[in-house]
Amino acid sequence: MAFVTGRLGRPLRSSLLQVVQLHLSRTMGASQEDFENAMNQVKLLKKDPGNEVKLKLYALYKQATEGPCSIPKPGVFDFVNKAKWDAWNALGSLPKETARQNYVDLVSSLSSPSESSSHVEPGTDQKTPGSEDVVVTSEDGITKIMFNRPAQKNAITTQMYREIILALEAASKDNSTITVITGNGDYYSSGNDLTNFTKIPPGGIEEVAKSGAVLLREFVDCFIDFPKPLIAVVNGPAVGIPVTLLGLFDAVYASDRATFHTPFSHLGQTAEGCSSYTFPKIMGPAKATEMLIFGKKLTAREACAQGLVTEVFPESTFQKEVWARLKAYAKLPPNAMKISKELIRSNEKEKLHAINAEECTILQGRWLSDECMNAIVNFLSRKAKL
Ligand SMILES: CCCCCCCCCCC/C=C/C(=O)SCCNC(=O)CCNC(=O)[C@H](O)C(C)(C)COP(=O)(O)OP(=O)(O)OC[C@H]1O[C@@H](n2cnc3c(N)ncnc32)[C@H](O)[C@@H]1OP(=O)(O)O
């Protein structure tokens, strides 16, 4: 079973694609022939060239047709237009002719011969056939839910949150005995996809924050209520929400390559996933403070020493050893395991739901803060990484 979801930054990409294409269609009568051909070729590209390239195309197009950027800088909340403005403005006083030539060169570097035969509808969301951002499989009594955006370090899009909710709901009722969450590629997950904040609906940023809080609460509630043993197979570094959620798992197995990082203060944000309660309980308030407030990154061995991780395995044997163990656990009587989990969890459930609700309300406010907005803008404009 597999769930196929959206690609990274589709809203931003779509908007940018639309903008580029709108400009292309407006200038079909431009005088420079190569430039016109290049503009046509952009419309025929089979593969989404990515945000960075689309921004370059946009900027070169504007420079070639209008000259240096002289429009006012968009506001800090206007992510898409600000990114475009930055790209155009960065071209400084590049002559129109050079910009035109650079545009032609860039398009020619993107096109393969086969790309002139098919047409991409302007503004359509382009899904790579067979792409799957969350992959769900079931085998040997184990349902495996895998983050599958390795090129984006398994950053979690809003669509992926929804797909994981559905996958957990399905796993709670299927024939499997245990459920595993893991990541494909070198990362377990880099956390919330920061481009989730860039699709601003008519209700404005407040609406984004409100619906984000509703989604987050529902997402975390699924982990609180999940009835079967839930295991994290942490194959690599984890940042943000995939780390905080670990406090709600029943076991956490980590590669010695994994790291655990919750840089919420750096991001102008606060703890979620019930970690404001589970982390102090698991590791004591002092160690929880270092992680949740000061953003200290733990190695797998440190996280194990703090009780967040059950066991650490050498990367070279990680997959083999962990899956062999999980297959053995999956053969244990399922009802006994469920009842034991219920015993362990039941006393805490009400408390955890209340904590989750509180954390989401606080985060909703944080997402509207300058501290948070600046951190996101800095990441999106590639000024800051963790
Ligand atoms: C209100 C909004 C609605 C939201 C809906 C629900 C909200 C629930 C939210 C719950 C709260 C969650 C909080 C968190 O999870 S906080 C943690 C957020 N994560 C980060 O801040 C990590 C940011 N990423 C990085 O710092 C680096 O990418 C990283 C250190 C992880 C890796 O660095 P490295 O140099 O090795 O690799 P790259 O940076 O080149 O990354 C490769 C590509 O992947 C993209 N990427 C990686 N992480 C993210 C991310 N979190 N969001 C978006 N994109 C990400 C990166 O941009 C690169 O893409 P390009 O190749 O296109 O440049």
The ligand as a Gaussian input file, in Angstrom:
#p B3LYP/6-31G(d) Opt

LIG

0 1
 C        1.570000      27.151000       9.683000
 C        2.054000      26.256000       8.624000
 C        1.260000      25.028000       8.416000
 C        2.067000      23.870000       8.819000
 C        1.275000      22.627000       8.864000
 C        1.385000      21.839000      10.101000
 C        2.496000      22.299000      10.918000
 C        3.030000      21.354000      11.883000
 C        4.302000      21.977000      12.321000
 C        4.830000      21.351000      13.505000
 C        6.002000      22.107000      14.047000
 C        7.222000      21.535000      13.515000
 C        8.370000      22.086000      13.803000
 C        9.598000      21.563000      13.211000
 O        9.705000      20.503000      12.651000
 S       10.893000      22.622000      13.373000
 C       12.156000      21.971000      12.329000
 C       12.049000      22.523000      10.954000
 N       13.192000      22.079000      10.197000
 C       14.250000      22.839000       9.944000
 O       14.336000      23.974000      10.355000
 C       15.333000      22.223000       9.102000
 C       15.686000      23.112000       7.946000
 N       16.699000      22.466000       7.147000
 C       18.039000      22.638000       7.351000
 O       18.469000      23.346000       8.222000
 C       18.957000      21.886000       6.451000
 O       18.286000      21.629000       5.245000
 C       19.432000      20.544000       7.047000
 C       20.361000      20.833000       8.232000
 C       18.261000      19.674000       7.500000
 C       20.218000      19.738000       5.992000
 O       21.259000      20.552000       5.477000
 P       22.116000      20.027000       4.208000
 O       23.097000      21.096000       3.897000
 O       22.627000      18.672000       4.462000
 O       21.034000      19.875000       3.054000
 P       20.222000      21.022000       2.310000
 O       19.944000      22.150000       3.230000
 O       20.894000      21.341000       1.024000
 O       18.829000      20.287000       2.049000
 C       18.536000      19.585000       0.832000
 C       17.227000      20.110000       0.309000
 O       16.205000      19.835000       1.259000
 C       15.511000      21.047000       1.593000
 N       15.066000      20.994000       2.977000
 C       15.682000      20.378000       3.990000
 N       14.979000      20.527000       5.101000
 C       13.892000      21.262000       4.795000
 C       12.784000      21.749000       5.535000
 N       12.621000      21.473000       6.821000
 N       11.870000      22.478000       4.895000
 C       11.970000      22.736000       3.582000
 N       13.013000      22.291000       2.806000
 C       13.944000      21.554000       3.418000
 C       16.549000      22.116000       1.381000
 O       15.922000      23.352000       1.204000
 C       17.230000      21.615000       0.135000
 O       16.361000      21.892000      -0.949000
 P       16.934000      22.425000      -2.355000
 O       17.814000      21.315000      -2.830000
 O       15.723000      22.644000      -3.178000
 O       17.690000      23.669000      -2.033000

